[in-house]
Amino acid sequence: MALTPSTGQALLGAHLELWHNALALNSALDLRVADAIQHHGGAATLDQIATKAAVHPSKIPCLRRLMRVLTATGVLGTQAPPGGGSGEPLLYTLTPTSGLLVGSPNLAPITALMLHPVVVSSFFELGGWLRRELPDPCAFKLRNGHTFWELCDRDPAFNKLVSDGMVSDSEFLMGIAVEECGEVFRGVSSLIDVAGGLGAAAFAIAKAFPHVKCSVLDVAHVVAEAPKDTGVQYVVGNMFESVPPATAILLKWVLHDWGDEECIKILKNCREAIPPRDEGGKVIIIDIVVGAAGQSSDMKHREMHVVFDLFMMFANGIERDEQEWKKIFLEAGFSSYNITPVLGVRSIIEVYP
């Protein structure tokens, strides 16, 4: 589907609803309720959903109660049966929100990651963690015995869950970014996607702007799993040590994982890798700006900004407001920046040397 500003913003609005109603989606994801409805052409009865989802017949009344929650929160819709008869069963339908969980690409993988018990269980440690003196293990490590990234290194299944989630998010978000914010990438001749994983974001940029030479920098075990036929180059490296030279550096959903000291180190390495501003050099950051103009007036945007900040706190990360971003930019030696809050709860930040 060709994107227009209206369709792109509608998709981002649906994306916000998906996050906002995430807990109601957990059981629906496990049961693949949206897939069951899609299988029946976009509208299905309770019995049809139960059959497709392999729900035990004795639990169909319980499934009806789950469906009632999903319709009340707007995740699913309902419609009268075609005949309109009073004895005919109600039909459940997909909404723009649940529609993001089906088809290809879709956001089921990133939603599954956010709702995974290993991730969500960190919330249960908040009280005890707040009573401990710093420095101490983050709440995620306190709960799971390892930091988020240590667990990725040690557990192949969890690492795949994370990789699949990041790919699905990049395929969704970057498709909108290159359509609606293409001017950010125009004039760029080469780009390094730092900590870019399997390269979904870089591939979207390369596809939209074939003249841009796109590469991905990540650690060895990630690069080893990267696809071979995307036209994107993969470089094994460590963003804390150095970044390969390019006109522009992309940091998508990276810096919120780290504290100020680590971010300044990453940004200094990025600054050394790019040319002066008058030669097109810049760092492109896609991340949340808490309270960003144009987003702070909407209650759901405000809620998701602060909930994500709490979420990141459990892994020693942080969602920053503009002044907090400005502080690390200046300390890393950059001269100016521009924030464009156009990607749902996230913004595009262009940072110049």
Buried (B, 14 or more C-beta within 10 A) or exposed (E): EEBEEEBBBEBBBBBBBBBBBBEBBBBBBEBBBBBBBBBBEBBBBBEBBBBBBEBEEEEBEEBEEBBEBBBEBBBBBEEEBEEEEEEEEBBBBBBBBBBBBBEEBBBBBBBBBBBBEBBBBBEEBBEEBEEEEEEEBBBBBBBBEBBBBEBBEEBEEBBEBBBBBBBBBBBBBBBBBBBBBEEBBEEBBBBBBBBBBBBBBBBBBBBBBEEBBBBBBBBEEBBEBBEEEBEBBBBEBEBEEEBBEBBBBBBBBBBBBBEBEBBBBBBBBBBEBBBEEEEBBBBBBBBBBBBBEEBBEEEBBBBBBEBBBEBBBBBBBBBBBBEBBBBBBEBBEBEEBEBBBBBBBBBBBBBBB
